[in-house]
Amino acid sequence: MLLSLLAGLTLAGVAGAPAFAQSTPSTLDKIKARGHIICGTSEGVPGFSLQDKSGVWQGFDTDVCRALAAAIFNDPDKASYLSLSSKNRLVALQSGEIDVLARTTTWSLGRDIGQGISFTAVNYYDGQGFIVRKKLNVNSVKELDGASVCVAQGTTTELNLADYGRTNGIKFETVAFATLEDTVQAYEAGRCDAYTTDLSSLAGTRGKLKNPEEHILLQQVISKEPLGPWVRKNDPTWFDIVRWTVFATIDAEELGVTKANVDEMAKTSQNPEVRRMLGVEGKFGEGLGLTNDWAVRIIKAVGNYGESFERHFGEKTNNPLPRGVNKLWTQGGLQYAPPIR
Ligand SMILES: N[C@@H](CCC(=O)N[C@@H](CS)C(=O)NCC(=O)O)C(=O)O
């Protein structure tokens, strides 16, 4: 018995890669065979991911999926979207239902360890805020002692609220719901005095309430919410592809490479950093299992980081947001991508 087992092992060894490796195709191979990437998305958050009138997902997080589809297939439309609530998003990623989760999901240690998933890169630095009814006459979260607060289940929001209460000796009546719609509806219906979530989606939510002028956004941020795409831990190459897709858009902004000039830059730029990023020099794309012009494809599809930001959060959008700490580090912000070299 032992002998035959050993013989089997030797044979498997002689044949090359061990059997288990052959039976587990990489995430990239699976995506290529399927012909599109499957992206976990939100239940609809203006600016980040929202279906337009024709049912097409649009937004800053959606652009991450479009960029990945462009990097892999040279076609940003080769992506399908699975709408997920806060509560079921991590399970959908863990179980392999989606290839990547790009849905306002905060990076925290507890999520990064022991759950089989990894955070890749920050695409939006956020923080937690509050909307309250004007008639309550409160100006700070500290004045909400005894208030009921509507919150979505399975979020860092819920945990931060509890922390804030403990730290400041305040008691909130936390009312948690499984979906975004239920949470906002409950607040609107008067079930809670306040509604709390990431600041970036609060302004949009307030705009959608029946009488926005009856609600105010408190000028207080109670937490750090670094948001970005997540992948399963079992595939380091796929992790690198997602992480460096986000980084490429940030590096492109820093280097002045735009949707409009990317082709020209690839042809004429003498800047070694630009040449490496656009695959004119080096074999970085191939190293990722893609083509060397992977970043050209990305920038052509979604533009650089600043262009994507402007398209979804700019002045002309329904959900304008200041660039704030999401400015490049060279402009006093936190967005800083490592070099492509
Ligand atoms: N960033 C926080 C909260 C993100 C979140 O899921 N927020 C709730 C309340 S706005 C939600 O349902 N968002 C809508 C969505 O992304 O579908 C987290 O990762 O836990």
The ligand as an SDF file (V2000), in Angstrom:
LIG
                    3D

 20 19  0  0  0  0  0  0  0  0999 V2000
  -16.8280   50.7000    4.3020 N   0  0  0  0  0  0  0  0  0  0  0  0
  -17.6820   50.0520    5.2400 C   0  0  0  0  0  0  0  0  0  0  0  0
  -19.1680   50.2180    4.9460 C   0  0  0  0  0  0  0  0  0  0  0  0
  -19.5200   49.9640    3.5040 C   0  0  0  0  0  0  0  0  0  0  0  0
  -20.9870   49.5940    3.3080 C   0  0  0  0  0  0  0  0  0  0  0  0
  -21.2600   48.4750    2.8940 O   0  0  0  0  0  0  0  0  0  0  0  0
  -21.9290   50.4960    3.6390 N   0  0  0  0  0  0  0  0  0  0  0  0
  -23.3350   50.2070    3.6490 C   0  0  0  0  0  0  0  0  0  0  0  0
  -24.1010   51.4200    4.1070 C   0  0  0  0  0  0  0  0  0  0  0  0
  -24.0150   52.7620    2.9040 S   0  0  0  0  0  0  0  0  0  0  0  0
  -23.8640   49.8290    2.3170 C   0  0  0  0  0  0  0  0  0  0  0  0
  -24.7540   49.0240    2.2360 O   0  0  0  0  0  0  0  0  0  0  0  0
  -23.3580   50.4670    1.2960 N   0  0  0  0  0  0  0  0  0  0  0  0
  -23.9770   50.3310    0.0540 C   0  0  0  0  0  0  0  0  0  0  0  0
  -23.3310   49.4620   -0.8790 C   0  0  0  0  0  0  0  0  0  0  0  0
  -22.0910   49.5670   -1.0210 O   0  0  0  0  0  0  0  0  0  0  0  0
  -24.0890   48.6840   -1.5180 O   0  0  0  0  0  0  0  0  0  0  0  0
  -17.3300   48.5670    5.3150 C   0  0  0  0  0  0  0  0  0  0  0  0
  -16.4910   48.1120    4.5410 O   0  0  0  0  0  0  0  0  0  0  0  0
  -17.8860   47.8660    6.1550 O   0  0  0  0  0  0  0  0  0  0  0  0
  1  2  1  0
  2  3  1  0
  2 18  1  0
  3  4  1  0
  4  5  1  0
  5  6  2  0
  5  7  1  0
  7  8  1  0
  8  9  1  0
  8 11  1  0
  9 10  1  0
 11 12  2  0
 11 13  1  0
 13 14  1  0
 14 15  1  0
 15 16  2  0
 15 17  1  0
 18 19  2  0
 18 20  1  0
M  END
$$$$
